[in-house]
Amino acid sequence: MKKSIVVAVADNQVIGKDNDLIWKLPKDLKHFKETTSGHHIIMGRKTFESMGKPLPNRTSVVITRQKDYTVPEGHHVVHSLEEAFSLCEQKDLEKVFVLGGAEIYKMALPLVDELIITEVKESFEGDAYFPKIDRQEWKEVSRTFHPKDDKNPHDMYFVYYQKIV
């Protein structure tokens, strides 16, 4: 099973503030939807709650320490990242995506095969950060520039990395 992280990161490693995204980038949201649609998505409870409801055409796997936490039918609650990956492996999934937040990314980084990063070309104030990636462990395989426009107020790159084995 291929394990991927999907994240949008500012130049200063910021990924969010007050349990929310800082920027509105419709092009990035479209890319995210196209990438993750039809797959299982793993996230922490706060990230799940910040979405308001499960994302359409995806199966949420929510990590929480709360023993009595519930999610809508068809979605899953687990109590560790390892349990989330195990659940997905038992389902014989081809691919799974880790969506954060910051602590989940930190735990998942050494365990995943691929990084799908939207680099937002600006710095922001925030309280959640993506860990720096070690360029000796990751190989950039593609980079696509998307200039700011009327609907997307920041330049961005969609960057794919593969783990160097």
C-alpha positions in Angstrom: 0.0 0.0 0.0 1.4 3.4 -1.0 1.3 5.9 1.8 1.3 9.6 0.8 1.2 12.9 2.7 -0.8 15.7 1.2 -0.2 19.2 2.5 0.0 22.9 1.6 3.0 24.6 3.2 4.0 28.3 3.3 7.6 29.3 2.7 8.1 29.5 6.5 6.7 25.9 7.0 3.3 27.2 8.3 0.3 25.0 7.5 -2.4 26.5 9.6 -3.6 28.8 12.4 -6.4 28.2 15.0 -7.1 24.8 13.5 -7.9 26.3 10.0 -6.2 27.0 6.7 -4.8 30.4 6.4 -5.2 30.9 2.6 -8.0 30.3 0.1 -6.5 28.7 -3.0 -9.2 27.2 -5.2 -6.6 25.7 -7.5 -5.0 23.9 -4.6 -8.4 22.7 -3.3 -9.2 21.3 -6.8 -5.8 19.5 -6.9 -6.4 18.1 -3.4 -9.8 16.8 -4.4 -8.6 15.2 -7.6 -5.7 13.6 -5.8 -7.6 12.2 -2.8 -11.0 11.5 -4.3 -12.0 7.8 -4.0 -9.4 7.0 -1.4 -9.1 6.7 2.4 -7.8 9.8 4.1 -6.1 9.7 7.5 -6.2 12.7 9.8 -6.3 13.8 13.4 -9.5 14.5 15.2 -9.0 18.3 15.1 -8.4 18.3 11.4 -11.5 16.1 10.9 -13.6 18.5 13.0 -12.2 21.6 11.2 -13.8 20.2 8.0 -17.2 20.1 9.5 -18.2 16.8 7.9 -16.6 13.9 6.0 -15.3 14.9 2.6 -17.4 13.5 -0.3 -16.2 10.4 -2.1 -13.5 9.7 0.5 -13.4 7.5 3.6 -12.1 9.3 6.7 -9.9 7.5 9.2 -9.8 9.7 12.3 -7.1 9.4 14.9 -8.1 10.4 18.4 -7.2 9.6 22.0 -10.9 9.8 22.9 -12.2 6.3 23.5 -15.9 7.2 22.8 -15.4 9.4 19.7 -17.8 8.6 16.9 -17.8 9.5 13.2 -20.6 9.0 10.6 -21.2 5.4 9.3 -18.7 4.3 6.7 -15.9 6.2 8.4 -13.5 4.9 11.0 -12.0 6.0 14.4 -8.6 4.7 15.4 -6.3 5.6 18.3 -2.9 5.7 16.6 -1.3 6.3 13.2 -0.1 2.7 13.2 -3.7 1.5 13.8 -4.8 3.7 10.9 -2.3 2.2 8.5 -3.1 -1.3 9.7 -6.8 -0.7 9.1 -6.1 0.4 5.5 -3.7 -2.5 4.9 -6.3 -5.0 6.1 -8.7 -3.5 3.5 -6.1 -4.2 0.8 -6.0 -0.6 -0.3 -3.7 0.5 -3.1 -3.1 4.0 -1.7 -3.9 6.1 1.4 -3.4 9.8 2.1 -2.4 11.4 5.4 -3.9 14.9 5.8 -2.6 16.1 9.1 -2.5 18.0 11.3 0.9 19.0 12.4 1.5 16.2 14.9 0.2 13.5 12.6 2.4 14.8 9.8 5.4 14.7 12.1 4.6 11.0 13.0 3.8 10.0 9.4 6.8 11.6 7.7 9.3 8.7 8.3 6.6 6.1 7.4 5.2 7.4 4.1 6.4 6.8 0.5 5.4 10.0 -1.2 4.9 13.7 -0.4 2.5 15.8 -2.3 3.2 19.3 -1.3 1.7 22.6 -2.4 4.3 25.2 -1.8 2.5 28.5 -1.1 5.1 31.1 -2.1 4.6 33.5 0.9 5.2 33.4 4.6 2.3 33.6 7.1 1.7 33.8 10.8 0.5 30.5 12.1 0.5 28.0 15.0 0.9 24.7 13.0 4.0 23.8 11.1 5.0 21.1 8.7 8.4 19.5 9.6 11.3 20.3 7.4 12.0 17.4 5.0 15.5 16.0 4.8 16.5 16.3 1.1 18.8 13.3 1.5 15.7 11.2 2.2 13.4 12.6 -0.4 13.8 13.0 -4.2 11.8 15.6 -6.0 10.1 14.0 -9.0 8.0 16.8 -10.4 7.3 20.5 -9.8 4.5 22.5 -11.5 4.2 26.3 -11.1 0.8 27.9 -10.8 1.0 31.7 -10.8 -1.4 33.8 -8.7 -4.5 34.9 -10.5 -7.9 36.5 -9.8 -9.1 33.6 -7.6 -5.7 32.4 -6.2 -3.9 35.3 -4.4 -0.5 33.5 -4.0 1.9 31.8 -6.4 2.2 28.1 -5.7 4.0 24.9 -6.8 2.6 21.4 -6.8 5.6 19.3 -5.9 5.9 15.5 -5.7 8.6 13.8 -3.7 9.4 10.1 -3.5 11.3 8.5 -0.6 14.8 7.5 -1.4 15.1 3.9 -0.4 
